[in-house]
């Protein structure tokens, strides 16, 4: 344990990251279940996950979040997501949860 910390700082950061992951992926998952999701809001959530994962050196997670962000940006440009894109994003969200739990 590092002096002055209640627990290891790395463990604290990972715990905070996991909480953020759950909250942000909940927003994405709920948004995808709407008939007309606010794609820019969902893209921002994916972008934030990308940055948080990258700052912690969790490259696989950062890349997955980047892919999610790209899909959402494409949907934003097109004005909608295809059913295949929505399914891809749901699967990516589930995979992100699994990977972050193992981090």
N, C-alpha and C positions, 0 to 999 in steps of 0.2 A: 504494500500500500504506500502511496506517495504521501509524505507529510503534508498536513493541512487539508487533506481530502478524506471524506468519509469512506470512499471506496476508490478503486483504481480509476483514474480519469478516462482511460480508454473504455473501460466497462461502462462508465457513466455516459459517454458519448454514444456508444452502441445502443444502450438502453433508450436514450432519448431519440436516436434515429429510428429504432423499432416502433416507438410510440408515434412518431411523425409518419412513418410508413403506413401504419394502420389508419390513421386519420385521413391522410391524403388519398390512399387507395379506396377508402370508404366513399370519399367524395366522387372519385372517378367511377367507381362501381355504381353508385346511386345515380350519377349523371347519365351513365350509359343506359340505365333502365328507363329513362324518361323518353317520351315520344320525340321531343325536340331538345336534345342535350345542348347545354351552353358550351360549345366546343372550345372556345377560347379559355374559359375557366378551367376546363379539364386539361387543356394543353399546358396551362400555367402550373397545375398541380404536378404533372409529369415533369415539367422543367425543374421544378423545385426538388423533386425526388432525384433527378439527374445530378443536380449540383450537390445535394447533401451526400449522395453516395460517392461522388467523385472526391469530395473533400475528405472523406474517410478512407479513401483508397479502395473502395469496393467497386472495382472496374466493371465486373460482370453486371452488377446492378445498375451502374451508371449507363452502360451500353443498352441495357434493356429499357431503362427509362427514356433514353434518347430515341429508341425505336418507337416507343409509345408516343412520345412527343411528336415525332415525325408523322406518324399515322394521324394523330389529331390535327396537326397543322395542315396535312393534305385534306382532311375532311372539312376543315375550316375554309380552305380555299375553294373546295367544291360546293360548300354549303351544306353538306351532309356526310354522314358515314354510310358506307355500304354495310349490309348485314355481315359480310365476311370481315370487314374491318372491325366492326363492333365485337364479333366473336373473337377475333385476334387480340383485341384490347382486353377483353375479359380474361382470356387465357394468360396474357402477359401479366395482368394484375395478380392472378393466382400464383404464377411462377415467381413474381417479385416478392410476394408474401413468404413463399417457401424459402427463397434464397436469403431474404433478410433475417428470417428466424434462425438460419444456420450461421449467420455472420458473427 
